Amino acid sequence: MPDDPEDRDEPENLDEPPPFFRFDGEEADREEVSHGPAIEVRIEGVFQAESGNKVAQFVVLTDGDRKLPIAIGPFEAQSIAMALEGERPDRPITHDLIKNLLERLGANLERVVIDDLWNDVYYAKLVLGTANGEMEIDARPSDAIAIALRFNAPIAVLDGILDRGGFHT
């Protein structure tokens, strides 16, 4: 690897979004939408569904009347399940590390809010309490939930998102 930044090759396709970003090549018109108030939810559990040779993991959140399944990755599913079962790994996994870092920096996780749904993708925020006041950090819902469990912090979903993505029990 060259030491001089000018000797480095420029990455190609910087105008294209990364492969994980759902984008069909055209800018979507997106206006701000109010999804209503935050509703506190609890975790009903972590589940998996098999279809052919594919396995998908889900965390299901509920407000008592509605259930919201959110697809998550296998590592996040394991992290959430471990926290729900009170298991502690021999060494800290990523969500334990994040908790340790936040605590050492003097921050506390006040709550997690799943606050947006766009193109079938959920978005969340970690709301941290710091010496300088509250701070919001964007996060994937699965990571936010795994961290919330480690802090015993409340999890909330905006009402409109529960209506759009959830179903009544």
Backbone as a chain_set.jsonl record, in Angstrom:
{"seq": "MPDDPEDRDEPENLDEPPPFFRFDGEEADREEVSHGPAIEVRIEGVFQAESGNKVAQFVVLTDGDRKLPIAIGPFEAQSIAMALEGERPDRPITHDLIKNLLERLGANLERVVIDDLWNDVYYAKLVLGTANGEMEIDARPSDAIAIALRFNAPIAVLDGILDRGGFHT", "coords": {"N": [[0.844, -1.181, 0.0], [0.647, 2.137, -0.914], [2.406, 4.849, 0.655], [2.042, 7.517, 0.14], [-0.741, 9.509, -0.261], [-1.417, 10.515, -2.788], [-0.465, 8.649, -4.534], [-2.221, 6.609, -4.486], [-4.769, 4.615, -5.974], [-7.843, 5.88, -7.16], [-10.964, 4.862, -5.89], [-13.34, 3.151, -7.917], [-16.582, 3.955, -9.288], [-17.779, 5.769, -7.411], [-20.031, 7.231, -7.54], [-22.099, 5.507, -7.357], [-24.344, 3.852, -5.133], [-23.465, 1.788, -2.264], [-23.575, -1.87, -2.354], [-25.352, -2.823, -0.365], [-27.253, -0.903, -0.085], [-30.511, -0.13, -0.851], [-31.364, 0.797, -3.913], [-32.516, 1.932, -6.925], [-31.345, 3.35, -8.937], [-32.632, 5.684, -9.519], [-33.393, 8.736, -7.976], [-35.509, 8.656, -5.278], [-38.5, 10.345, -4.613], [-39.002, 11.646, -1.53], [-40.802, 12.575, 1.119], [-40.889, 14.113, 4.337], [-42.389, 12.2, 6.821], [-44.77, 11.958, 9.35], [-44.805, 9.65, 11.833], [-46.235, 9.425, 14.104], [-46.721, 9.112, 17.723], [-44.24, 7.69, 19.98], [-44.434, 4.341, 20.919], [-44.131, 2.231, 23.607], [-42.652, -0.953, 23.483], [-42.348, -4.524, 23.894], [-40.081, -7.282, 23.731], [-41.082, -10.06, 22.078], [-39.861, -12.35, 21.225], [-37.187, -14.207, 19.59], [-37.149, -15.56, 16.44], [-37.057, -18.064, 13.836], [-37.483, -18.698, 10.354], [-37.895, -21.074, 7.833], [-37.459, -21.403, 4.38], [-37.413, -23.28, 1.726], [-34.085, -23.631, 0.968], [-33.273, -21.522, 2.465], [-32.818, -19.666, 5.474], [-34.348, -17.48, 7.669], [-34.043, -15.028, 10.191], [-35.928, -13.487, 12.805], [-36.861, -10.81, 14.944], [-39.464, -10.314, 17.145], [-41.505, -7.725, 18.053], [-43.845, -6.355, 20.381], [-46.737, -4.459, 21.268], [-48.695, -5.37, 22.781], [-51.169, -5.399, 21.495], [-50.478, -5.283, 18.839], [-48.135, -6.887, 16.666], [-44.794, -6.714, 15.614], [-42.768, -7.946, 13.297], [-39.31, -8.053, 12.653], [-36.838, -8.518, 10.338], [-33.674, -9.918, 10.963], [-30.093, -10.341, 11.225], [-28.111, -13.387, 11.587], [-26.119, -13.201, 13.622], [-26.944, -11.045, 15.172], [-29.394, -12.049, 15.967], [-28.545, -14.154, 17.607], [-27.203, -12.67, 19.58], [-29.294, -11.14, 20.695], [-30.962, -13.208, 21.608], [-29.258, -14.42, 23.492], [-29.066, -12.369, 25.41], [-31.744, -12.175, 26.195], [-32.052, -14.621, 27.437], [-30.369, -14.368, 29.533], [-27.753, -15.177, 29.296], [-24.2, -15.065, 29.474], [-21.422, -14.438, 27.551], [-18.104, -15.914, 27.38], [-16.217, -14.066, 26.613], [-16.53, -10.573, 25.82], [-19.024, -9.876, 23.397], [-19.779, -8.003, 20.405], [-21.993, -6.263, 21.066], [-21.842, -6.193, 23.83], [-19.359, -5.004, 24.079], [-19.931, -2.463, 23.021], [-21.694, -1.531, 24.988], [-19.922, -1.483, 27.198], [-18.076, 0.455, 26.264], [-19.722, 2.769, 26.043], [-20.484, 3.095, 28.736], [-17.973, 3.521, 29.946], [-17.351, 5.919, 28.794], [-19.066, 7.54, 30.05], [-21.711, 7.638, 29.274], [-25.2, 6.792, 29.047], [-27.615, 4.476, 27.936], [-30.638, 5.678, 27.221], [-33.016, 5.081, 25.871], [-34.344, 3.191, 23.095], [-35.463, 3.888, 19.866], [-37.444, 2.882, 17.277], [-37.774, 4.411, 14.419], [-38.349, 4.861, 11.732], [-39.43, 3.694, 8.526], [-38.627, 2.652, 5.468], [-38.689, 1.735, 2.12], [-39.106, -0.948, 2.86], [-37.256, -1.243, 4.893], [-36.288, -0.964, 8.218], [-35.464, 1.646, 10.531], [-33.517, 2.866, 13.256], [-32.887, 4.58, 16.379], [-30.436, 5.136, 18.865], [-30.877, 6.551, 21.934], [-28.947, 8.431, 23.812], [-27.973, 9.312, 27.1], [-25.972, 11.862, 28.148], [-23.328, 13.79, 29.695], [-23.609, 16.207, 28.474], [-26.233, 16.348, 27.751], [-29.0, 14.85, 25.894], [-28.255, 12.598, 23.22], [-28.587, 11.465, 19.931], [-28.066, 8.501, 18.12], [-27.784, 6.954, 15.034], [-28.839, 3.659, 14.208], [-28.971, 0.17, 13.32], [-32.048, -1.524, 13.75], [-31.817, -4.129, 14.886], [-29.264, -4.158, 16.124], [-29.657, -2.025, 17.888], [-31.687, -3.041, 19.537], [-30.371, -5.25, 20.691], [-28.421, -3.905, 22.171], [-30.033, -2.344, 23.838], [-31.173, -4.321, 25.462], [-28.982, -5.029, 27.017], [-28.628, -2.776, 28.545], [-30.965, -2.681, 29.884], [-32.841, -0.945, 28.853], [-35.696, 0.918, 27.72], [-37.617, 0.061, 24.785], [-38.977, 1.498, 21.95], [-41.445, 1.978, 19.395], [-42.488, 3.929, 16.692], [-45.895, 4.813, 16.394], [-47.232, 4.783, 13.843], [-45.51, 3.182, 12.376], [-45.763, 0.744, 13.643], [-48.365, 0.249, 12.834], [-48.085, 0.122, 10.009], [-46.081, -1.864, 9.508], [-46.669, -3.916, 11.213], [-48.921, -6.417, 12.609], [-52.207, -7.175, 13.803], [-52.949, -8.937, 16.822]], "CA": [[0.0, 0.0, 0.0], [1.491, 3.326, -0.992], [2.344, 5.762, 1.794], [1.616, 8.829, -0.329], [-2.135, 9.441, -0.703], [-1.554, 10.817, -4.209], [-0.103, 7.461, -5.302], [-3.292, 5.632, -4.371], [-5.784, 4.627, -7.014], [-9.177, 6.29, -6.728], [-11.962, 3.809, -6.065], [-14.275, 3.372, -9.018], [-18.018, 3.947, -9.021], [-18.147, 6.486, -6.205], [-21.366, 7.794, -7.717], [-23.078, 4.449, -7.124], [-24.446, 3.48, -3.718], [-22.917, 0.468, -1.969], [-24.532, -2.927, -2.679], [-26.35, -3.056, 0.672], [-28.226, 0.184, -0.111], [-31.55, -0.374, -1.852], [-31.413, 1.965, -4.774], [-32.702, 1.436, -8.288], [-30.715, 4.24, -9.892], [-33.34, 6.956, -9.575], [-33.679, 9.315, -6.663], [-36.913, 8.56, -4.902], [-39.047, 11.505, -3.912], [-39.358, 11.225, -0.189], [-41.112, 13.691, 1.986], [-40.928, 13.771, 5.748], [-43.669, 11.637, 7.23], [-44.902, 11.8, 10.789], [-45.281, 8.307, 12.169], [-46.964, 9.466, 15.36], [-45.977, 9.022, 18.981], [-43.486, 6.47, 20.285], [-45.169, 3.386, 21.739], [-43.204, 1.276, 24.2], [-42.905, -2.338, 23.098], [-41.491, -5.529, 24.523], [-39.622, -8.304, 22.797], [-41.811, -11.311, 22.232], [-38.887, -13.419, 21.058], [-36.406, -14.317, 18.367], [-37.663, -16.719, 15.725], [-36.52, -18.26, 12.5], [-38.385, -19.32, 9.394], [-37.181, -21.707, 6.735], [-38.141, -21.452, 3.094], [-36.469, -23.95, 0.844], [-32.765, -23.754, 1.608], [-32.955, -20.267, 3.142], [-33.295, -19.493, 6.845], [-34.414, -16.069, 8.041], [-34.275, -14.779, 11.609], [-36.77, -12.336, 13.091], [-37.199, -10.447, 16.304], [-40.849, -9.86, 17.137], [-41.82, -6.746, 19.08], [-45.283, -6.222, 20.548], [-47.273, -3.485, 22.22], [-49.808, -6.066, 23.407], [-52.205, -5.57, 20.488], [-49.852, -5.453, 17.525], [-46.817, -7.52, 16.625], [-43.956, -6.199, 14.539], [-41.591, -8.78, 13.03], [-38.22, -7.37, 11.962], [-35.799, -9.456, 9.902], [-32.355, -9.59, 11.513], [-29.028, -11.269, 10.854], [-27.906, -14.48, 12.539], [-25.31, -12.794, 14.769], [-27.797, -10.203, 16.002], [-30.377, -12.961, 16.566], [-27.873, -14.845, 18.707], [-26.919, -11.691, 20.626], [-30.564, -10.819, 21.355], [-31.403, -14.413, 22.324], [-28.398, -14.589, 24.671], [-29.449, -11.377, 26.413], [-33.067, -12.545, 26.711], [-31.899, -15.798, 28.287], [-29.448, -14.05, 30.62], [-26.449, -15.819, 29.082], [-23.051, -14.176, 29.328], [-20.333, -15.133, 26.872], [-16.807, -15.882, 28.066], [-15.601, -12.789, 26.244], [-17.588, -9.682, 25.34], [-19.308, -9.782, 21.974], [-19.832, -6.613, 19.955], [-22.97, -5.449, 21.796], [-21.278, -6.004, 25.17], [-18.289, -4.024, 23.904], [-20.56, -1.145, 22.876], [-22.173, -1.153, 26.317], [-18.749, -1.13, 28.002], [-17.546, 1.731, 25.77], [-20.615, 3.854, 26.433], [-20.378, 3.305, 30.181], [-16.659, 4.11, 30.255], [-17.372, 7.304, 28.32], [-20.007, 8.275, 30.881], [-23.032, 7.731, 28.64], [-26.166, 5.751, 29.38], [-28.657, 4.328, 26.926], [-31.925, 6.054, 27.806], [-34.067, 4.333, 25.177], [-34.181, 2.91, 21.678], [-36.688, 4.21, 19.139], [-37.514, 2.5, 15.862], [-38.436, 5.662, 14.042], [-38.606, 5.04, 10.316], [-39.589, 2.529, 7.663], [-38.526, 3.124, 4.096], [-38.31, 0.636, 1.218], [-39.13, -2.182, 3.654], [-36.113, -1.267, 5.805], [-36.535, -0.234, 9.452], [-34.366, 2.459, 11.027], [-33.652, 3.086, 14.7], [-31.957, 5.497, 17.031], [-30.069, 4.982, 20.259], [-30.947, 7.849, 22.601], [-27.971, 8.367, 24.895], [-27.882, 10.377, 28.081], [-24.576, 12.217, 28.374], [-23.146, 14.986, 30.535], [-24.023, 17.365, 27.672], [-27.632, 16.192, 27.351], [-29.299, 13.678, 25.072], [-27.618, 12.49, 21.923], [-29.157, 10.377, 19.143], [-27.138, 7.808, 17.229], [-28.469, 6.043, 14.124], [-28.445, 2.262, 14.375], [-29.895, -0.833, 12.806], [-32.909, -1.948, 14.853], [-31.317, -5.34, 15.549], [-28.184, -3.754, 17.033], [-30.243, -1.185, 18.931], [-32.402, -3.927, 20.461], [-29.369, -6.024, 21.439], [-27.786, -3.001, 23.131], [-31.062, -1.977, 24.824], [-31.296, -5.417, 26.42], [-27.834, -5.0, 27.914], [-28.813, -1.631, 29.432], [-32.342, -2.724, 30.407], [-33.45, 0.301, 28.388], [-36.956, 0.722, 26.993], [-37.629, 0.039, 23.323], [-40.227, 2.075, 21.45], [-41.663, 2.018, 17.951], [-43.485, 4.939, 16.382], [-47.221, 4.226, 16.212], [-47.509, 4.544, 12.429], [-44.68, 2.077, 11.904], [-46.446, -0.461, 14.15], [-49.53, 0.029, 11.975], [-47.681, -0.259, 8.645], [-45.29, -3.085, 9.431], [-47.127, -4.938, 12.152], [-50.234, -7.014, 12.437], [-52.959, -7.289, 15.067], [-53.016, -10.29, 17.351]], "C": [[0.882, 1.234, 0.0], [1.299, 4.225, 0.23], [1.82, 7.131, 1.393], [0.181, 8.736, -0.846], [-2.316, 9.717, -2.192], [-1.195, 9.631, -5.081], [-1.204, 6.408, -5.289], [-4.255, 5.762, -5.546], [-7.105, 5.054, -6.42], [-10.125, 5.112, -6.891], [-12.903, 4.172, -7.207], [-15.7, 3.416, -8.486], [-18.406, 4.648, -7.72], [-19.528, 7.121, -6.312], [-22.46, 6.766, -7.474], [-23.14, 4.119, -5.64], [-23.848, 2.088, -3.491], [-23.988, -0.612, -2.191], [-25.608, -3.152, -1.625], [-27.448, -1.998, 0.664], [-29.228, -0.082, -1.211], [-31.752, 0.891, -2.671], [-31.518, 1.468, -6.196], [-32.14, 2.377, -9.345], [-31.407, 5.587, -10.017], [-33.602, 7.448, -8.164], [-35.167, 9.208, -6.393], [-37.336, 9.851, -4.232], [-39.515, 11.027, -2.553], [-39.599, 12.447, 0.652], [-41.129, 13.197, 3.425], [-42.333, 13.305, 6.117], [-43.669, 11.548, 8.746], [-45.5, 10.434, 11.063], [-45.969, 8.268, 13.523], [-46.077, 9.294, 16.571], [-45.236, 7.69, 19.113], [-44.295, 5.615, 21.257], [-44.165, 2.38, 22.299], [-43.631, -0.144, 23.848], [-42.021, -3.256, 23.934], [-41.113, -6.551, 23.456], [-40.388, -9.585, 23.085], [-40.867, -12.506, 22.067], [-38.128, -13.289, 19.761], [-36.819, -15.625, 17.719], [-36.93, -16.885, 14.411], [-37.551, -18.975, 11.653], [-37.548, -19.883, 8.259], [-38.067, -21.715, 5.502], [-37.164, -22.035, 2.089], [-35.152, -24.144, 1.565], [-32.343, -22.471, 2.318], [-33.572, -20.238, 4.538], [-33.246, -18.006, 7.161], [-34.705, -15.968, 9.529], [-35.081, -13.499, 11.757], [-36.778, -12.076, 14.589], [-38.62, -9.898, 16.218], [-41.062, -8.954, 18.34], [-43.332, -6.646, 19.18], [-45.617, -5.116, 21.535], [-48.455, -4.096, 22.964], [-50.931, -6.335, 22.425], [-51.637, -5.866, 19.108], [-48.501, -6.119, 17.679], [-46.073, -6.998, 15.409], [-42.765, -7.129, 14.361], [-40.56, -7.982, 12.231], [-37.167, -8.416, 11.622], [-34.448, -8.977, 10.427], [-31.352, -10.644, 11.062], [-28.819, -12.324, 11.93], [-27.094, -14.083, 13.771], [-26.122, -11.935, 15.732], [-28.86, -11.053, 16.694], [-29.773, -13.68, 17.763], [-27.613, -13.896, 19.876], [-28.186, -11.337, 21.404], [-31.033, -12.008, 22.183], [-30.57, -14.63, 23.585], [-28.808, -13.62, 25.779], [-30.809, -11.712, 27.017], [-32.985, -13.707, 27.694], [-30.942, -15.568, 29.446], [-28.095, -14.725, 30.496], [-25.368, -14.759, 28.935], [-21.937, -14.952, 28.65], [-19.037, -15.033, 27.69], [-16.068, -14.567, 27.819], [-16.69, -11.896, 25.697], [-17.765, -9.78, 23.826], [-19.547, -8.313, 21.646], [-20.795, -5.752, 20.77], [-22.549, -5.238, 23.252], [-20.176, -4.947, 25.126], [-18.866, -2.617, 23.793], [-21.068, -0.656, 24.223], [-21.002, -0.701, 27.196], [-18.168, 0.218, 27.574], [-18.418, 2.902, 26.215], [-20.51, 4.154, 27.924], [-19.063, 3.966, 30.555], [-16.579, 5.574, 29.831], [-18.397, 8.151, 29.08], [-21.386, 8.443, 30.272], [-23.905, 6.571, 29.106], [-27.181, 5.666, 28.25], [-30.002, 4.577, 27.587], [-33.067, 5.245, 27.198], [-33.625, 4.091, 23.738], [-35.512, 3.23, 21.026], [-36.536, 3.746, 17.691], [-38.408, 3.552, 15.234], [-38.675, 5.855, 12.558], [-38.699, 3.691, 9.623], [-39.605, 3.066, 6.25], [-38.006, 2.003, 3.226], [-38.18, -0.683, 1.966], [-37.937, -2.333, 4.587], [-36.464, -0.401, 7.016], [-35.268, 0.507, 9.871], [-34.609, 2.743, 12.506], [-32.638, 4.12, 15.171], [-31.702, 5.021, 18.453], [-30.154, 6.382, 20.851], [-30.081, 7.741, 23.851], [-28.124, 9.559, 25.822], [-26.411, 10.628, 28.354], [-24.513, 13.433, 29.291], [-23.603, 16.243, 29.812], [-25.472, 17.276, 27.214], [-27.826, 14.95, 26.5], [-28.623, 13.773, 23.714], [-28.256, 11.304, 21.202], [-28.116, 9.824, 18.188], [-27.955, 6.877, 16.349], [-27.939, 4.631, 14.3], [-29.42, 1.365, 13.624], [-30.77, -1.261, 13.981], [-32.378, -3.17, 15.597], [-30.195, -5.014, 16.526], [-28.738, -2.928, 18.189], [-30.953, -2.033, 19.982], [-31.416, -4.714, 21.319], [-28.688, -5.155, 22.493], [-28.785, -2.607, 24.219], [-31.216, -3.062, 25.881], [-30.164, -5.391, 27.441], [-27.905, -3.838, 28.908], [-30.142, -1.688, 30.178], [-33.075, -1.44, 30.057], [-34.751, 0.005, 27.649], [-36.752, 0.78, 25.481], [-38.985, 0.576, 22.891], [-40.24, 2.022, 19.929], [-42.708, 3.103, 17.703], [-44.784, 4.262, 15.952], [-47.529, 3.881, 14.754], [-46.706, 3.396, 11.855], [-45.26, 0.758, 12.409], [-47.645, -0.785, 13.265], [-49.129, -0.476, 10.592], [-46.988, -1.603, 8.582], [-45.798, -4.225, 10.286], [-48.453, -5.536, 11.758], [-50.863, -7.167, 13.792], [-53.026, -8.739, 15.503], [-54.433, -10.661, 17.731]], "O": [[1.776, 1.355, 0.838], [0.198, 4.349, 0.767], [1.22, 7.832, 2.208], [-0.092, 7.97, -1.77], [-3.259, 9.214, -2.802], [-1.573, 9.595, -6.252], [-1.119, 5.416, -6.013], [-4.52, 6.857, -6.041], [-7.457, 4.648, -5.312], [-10.097, 4.432, -7.917], [-13.217, 5.341, -7.431], [-15.979, 2.969, -7.374], [-19.278, 4.163, -7.0], [-20.124, 7.502, -5.305], [-23.635, 7.125, -7.394], [-22.113, 4.106, -4.961], [-23.739, 1.3, -4.431], [-25.179, -0.301, -2.213], [-26.691, -3.632, -1.962], [-28.469, -2.167, 1.331], [-28.853, -0.241, -2.373], [-32.243, 1.908, -2.18], [-30.695, 0.664, -6.633], [-32.43, 2.216, -10.53], [-30.834, 6.532, -10.56], [-33.981, 6.682, -7.278], [-35.986, 9.633, -7.209], [-36.621, 10.388, -3.386], [-40.329, 10.109, -2.449], [-38.699, 13.258, 0.869], [-41.354, 12.017, 3.691], [-43.328, 13.939, 5.767], [-42.689, 11.115, 9.352], [-46.582, 10.109, 10.573], [-46.256, 7.188, 14.038], [-44.85, 9.325, 16.475], [-45.563, 6.706, 18.449], [-44.776, 6.101, 22.28], [-43.43, 1.747, 21.54], [-44.811, -0.488, 23.907], [-41.076, -2.816, 24.589], [-41.761, -6.654, 22.414], [-40.344, -10.119, 24.194], [-41.057, -13.546, 22.697], [-38.378, -12.398, 18.949], [-36.838, -16.672, 18.367], [-36.267, -15.965, 13.932], [-38.373, -19.746, 12.149], [-36.609, -19.243, 7.786], [-39.264, -21.995, 5.574], [-36.217, -21.376, 1.66], [-35.1, -24.745, 2.638], [-31.19, -22.34, 2.729], [-34.686, -20.715, 4.756], [-32.226, -17.351, 6.947], [-35.512, -16.726, 10.066], [-34.954, -12.563, 10.968], [-36.709, -13.004, 15.396], [-38.938, -9.113, 15.324], [-40.835, -9.347, 19.485], [-44.033, -6.828, 18.185], [-44.89, -4.869, 22.497], [-49.144, -3.395, 23.706], [-51.582, -7.378, 22.498], [-52.231, -6.598, 18.316], [-47.811, -5.942, 18.683], [-46.637, -6.858, 14.324], [-41.844, -7.114, 15.178], [-40.901, -7.318, 11.253], [-36.664, -9.113, 12.503], [-34.119, -7.793, 10.349], [-31.731, -11.709, 10.575], [-29.297, -12.174, 13.054], [-27.359, -14.585, 14.863], [-26.01, -12.074, 16.95], [-29.192, -10.819, 17.856], [-30.411, -13.802, 18.809], [-27.785, -14.277, 21.034], [-28.157, -11.243, 22.631], [-31.455, -11.842, 23.328], [-31.112, -14.985, 24.631], [-28.888, -14.002, 26.946], [-31.008, -11.55, 28.221], [-33.747, -13.774, 28.658], [-30.722, -16.469, 30.256], [-27.364, -14.835, 31.48], [-25.59, -13.699, 28.35], [-21.546, -16.017, 29.127], [-18.902, -14.181, 28.568], [-15.39, -14.037, 28.699], [-17.68, -12.392, 25.162], [-16.792, -9.77, 23.072], [-19.517, -7.469, 22.542], [-20.454, -4.626, 21.131], [-22.871, -4.206, 23.842], [-20.071, -4.105, 26.018], [-18.346, -1.682, 24.403], [-20.891, 0.513, 24.564], [-21.078, 0.335, 27.857], [-17.807, 1.034, 28.422], [-17.909, 3.909, 26.706], [-20.453, 5.315, 28.331], [-19.036, 4.871, 31.389], [-15.845, 6.366, 30.421], [-18.571, 9.334, 28.788], [-22.153, 9.301, 30.707], [-23.41, 5.516, 29.503], [-27.559, 6.686, 27.675], [-30.453, 3.784, 28.414], [-33.966, 4.785, 27.903], [-32.675, 4.696, 23.241], [-36.569, 2.891, 21.56], [-35.622, 4.165, 16.98], [-39.615, 3.595, 15.469], [-39.16, 6.911, 12.15], [-38.131, 2.694, 10.069], [-40.487, 3.84, 5.877], [-36.994, 1.383, 3.549], [-37.245, -1.447, 1.727], [-37.637, -3.442, 5.027], [-36.883, 0.747, 6.868], [-34.153, 0.06, 9.606], [-35.751, 2.848, 12.952], [-31.688, 4.475, 14.473], [-32.61, 4.569, 19.152], [-29.554, 7.311, 20.311], [-30.429, 7.057, 24.814], [-28.375, 10.679, 25.376], [-25.683, 9.716, 28.746], [-25.54, 14.028, 29.617], [-23.946, 17.237, 30.452], [-25.895, 18.062, 26.366], [-26.936, 14.106, 26.397], [-28.445, 14.851, 23.146], [-28.444, 10.247, 21.804], [-27.383, 10.568, 17.537], [-28.743, 6.084, 16.863], [-26.744, 4.426, 14.514], [-30.549, 1.758, 13.333], [-30.277, -1.352, 15.105], [-32.482, -3.235, 16.822], [-30.176, -5.537, 17.64], [-28.333, -3.112, 19.337], [-30.832, -1.773, 21.18], [-31.6, -4.833, 22.53], [-28.409, -5.627, 23.596], [-28.425, -2.543, 25.395], [-31.374, -2.759, 27.064], [-30.381, -5.703, 28.612], [-27.314, -3.904, 29.985], [-30.415, -0.831, 31.018], [-33.838, -0.91, 30.865], [-34.886, -1.046, 27.023], [-35.849, 1.447, 24.975], [-40.02, 0.156, 23.408], [-39.198, 2.02, 19.274], [-43.701, 3.186, 18.425], [-44.767, 3.262, 15.235], [-48.035, 2.795, 14.469], [-47.168, 2.708, 10.945], [-45.252, -0.238, 11.686], [-47.912, -1.952, 12.978], [-49.754, -1.392, 10.058], [-47.276, -2.405, 7.693], [-45.397, -5.374, 10.1], [-49.028, -5.21, 10.719], [-50.175, -7.275, 14.807], [-53.144, -9.649, 14.683], [-54.675, -11.774, 18.198]]}, "num_chains": 1, "name": "protein.A"}
